[in-house]
Amino acid sequence: MWFPTHLAIGYLLGARFRLSVWWCLLGAALPDLVDKPLGLAGVFPAYQTVSHSLVGLALVAAVFRSPTSDRRTTASLAFGVGWLSHLGADFLQLTLDGRTAHAIGMLGWPVTHWSNPMVDGSVPGYTDTLLSAVPFLSEGYLSHYLTSASFPLELLVCLVALALSLAKRRRERRSVSGRAGR
């Protein structure tokens, strides 16, 4: 899934459920911020491993399980919602794009196998080169991604999040200027 879409979903969930948007954003971003560098460095043969799996989710839940205050509990909940949204969004995207086996493999890592689209040939023209480290610089990946079943949905989610964020800022500015005029 497109990284900005993960952020958009984190924002929307935080705003909708009145959770800390920043903690939701961090939870939504962290799986890619952990796994992509590990894959690029060759630590794991794939780009969705430990932090994209149920094993990673269990580790995160264990870390945040012992709350010491209401504030930490609230932050933990928002972070967990963001993290779960990341896994769910990637699962949905892979399934919509006809790669359900990859989606299941991702969640079941390390018990199940998850391959690397940069080297397994599942994305035509997308090869493991320096340019493919940044997906939008790889011509094969870009054309595959823009024509995928999930791309219109991802674009819509990003546009909705952007529109809601701008509307919120506009309301806040009006509120501040209204108070200043009193």
C-alpha positions in Angstrom: 0.0 0.0 0.0 1.0 3.5 -0.7 2.7 5.0 2.5 0.6 8.2 2.4 -2.6 6.0 2.4 -1.4 4.4 5.7 -1.0 7.9 7.1 -4.4 9.0 5.8 -6.1 6.0 7.4 -4.3 6.7 10.7 -5.5 10.3 10.6 -9.1 9.3 9.7 -9.3 6.7 12.5 -7.8 9.1 15.1 -10.1 11.9 14.1 -13.2 9.6 13.9 -12.7 7.9 17.3 -11.2 11.0 19.0 -7.9 9.3 19.6 -4.5 11.0 19.6 -4.0 11.5 15.8 -0.2 11.6 16.3 -0.1 8.2 18.0 -2.4 6.8 15.3 -0.1 8.2 12.7 2.9 6.7 14.3 1.3 3.3 14.7 0.2 3.4 11.0 3.6 4.4 9.8 5.9 2.2 11.9 5.4 -1.2 10.2 6.9 0.3 7.0 9.5 2.3 8.8 10.7 -1.0 10.4 10.4 -3.6 7.7 11.4 -1.7 4.6 14.9 -0.8 5.8 15.3 -4.4 7.1 14.4 -5.7 3.7 16.6 -3.2 1.8 19.5 -4.1 4.1 19.0 -7.8 3.4 18.2 -8.7 7.0 15.0 -10.4 5.8 14.3 -11.5 2.2 11.0 -9.6 2.1 9.7 -6.1 2.8 6.7 -7.1 5.0 8.0 -9.4 7.7 8.2 -8.9 11.5 6.2 -5.7 11.9 3.6 -6.7 9.3 2.9 -10.0 11.0 0.7 -11.2 13.9 4.0 -12.0 15.7 5.0 -8.3 15.4 1.6 -7.2 16.6 1.8 -9.5 19.6 5.2 -8.0 20.5 3.9 -4.5 20.2 0.8 -5.4 22.3 3.1 -6.9 25.0 5.2 -3.7 25.2 2.1 -1.5 25.6 0.1 -4.0 27.8 1.2 -2.7 31.2 -0.2 0.8 31.3 1.0 3.1 34.1 -1.4 5.9 33.6 -4.6 6.8 31.8 -2.6 9.0 29.4 -0.3 6.0 28.5 -3.4 3.8 28.0 -4.9 6.3 25.6 -1.6 6.6 23.7 -1.3 2.8 23.6 -4.8 2.4 22.2 -4.2 5.0 19.5 -0.9 3.5 18.6 -2.5 0.0 18.4 -5.3 1.2 16.3 -2.8 2.8 13.9 -0.8 -0.4 13.7 -3.8 -2.6 13.2 -5.0 -0.2 10.4 -1.7 -0.7 8.7 -1.9 -4.5 8.7 -5.6 -4.4 7.7 -4.9 -2.0 4.9 -2.0 -4.0 3.5 -4.1 -7.1 3.7 -7.0 -5.5 1.8 -4.7 -4.0 -0.8 -3.0 -7.3 -1.5 -6.3 -9.1 -1.6 -7.9 -6.6 -4.0 -4.8 -6.9 -6.2 -5.3 -10.7 -6.4 -2.4 -11.6 -4.1 -4.4 -13.1 -1.2 -1.7 -15.8 -0.6 0.9 -13.0 -0.1 -1.5 -11.3 2.3 -1.9 -14.4 4.4 1.9 -15.1 4.2 2.5 -11.5 5.4 0.4 -11.9 8.5 1.6 -15.4 9.3 5.3 -14.6 9.0 7.7 -16.4 10.0 5.5 -19.5 10.0 4.2 -18.8 6.4 6.3 -17.7 3.5 6.0 -14.1 2.2 8.0 -13.3 -0.9 9.6 -10.1 -2.0 7.8 -8.6 -5.1 11.1 -7.0 -6.0 12.7 -10.3 -6.7 10.0 -12.9 -7.1 8.6 -11.6 -10.4 5.1 -11.0 -9.1 5.3 -7.4 -10.3 6.5 -7.4 -14.0 9.4 -5.1 -14.7 10.0 -4.5 -11.0 13.5 -5.6 -10.3 15.7 -5.4 -7.2 17.8 -2.3 -8.1 18.7 0.8 -6.3 15.9 2.7 -8.1 13.4 0.1 -7.0 14.3 0.8 -3.4 12.0 3.8 -3.9 9.0 2.2 -5.6 7.8 5.2 -7.6 11.2 5.3 -9.3 10.8 1.8 -10.8 8.9 2.0 -14.0 7.5 -1.5 -13.8 6.2 -0.9 -10.3 4.7 2.4 -11.1 2.7 1.2 -14.1 1.5 -1.9 -12.1 0.6 0.2 -9.1 -1.3 2.9 -11.0 -3.4 0.3 -12.8 -4.0 -1.9 -9.7 -7.5 -2.5 -8.3 -6.6 -0.9 -5.0 -5.2 2.4 -6.4 -8.5 4.3 -6.9 -9.6 3.3 -3.4 -6.2 4.5 -1.9 -6.4 7.8 -3.8 -10.0 8.3 -2.5 -8.9 7.7 1.1 -6.1 10.2 0.8 -8.3 12.8 -0.8 -11.0 12.3 1.9 -8.3 12.6 4.7 -6.9 15.8 3.1 -10.3 17.4 2.7 -11.3 16.6 6.3 -7.9 17.9 7.6 -8.3 21.2 5.6 -11.9 21.6 6.8 -10.8 21.1 10.4 -8.1 23.7 10.0 -10.6 26.1 8.5 -13.0 25.6 11.5 -10.2 26.1 14.0 -9.1 29.3 12.3 -12.6 30.6 12.3 -13.0 29.7 16.0 -9.7 31.5 16.9 -10.6 34.6 14.9 -14.1 34.6 16.3 -12.8 34.6 19.9 -10.3 37.3 19.0 -13.0 39.6 17.7 -15.0 39.4 21.0 
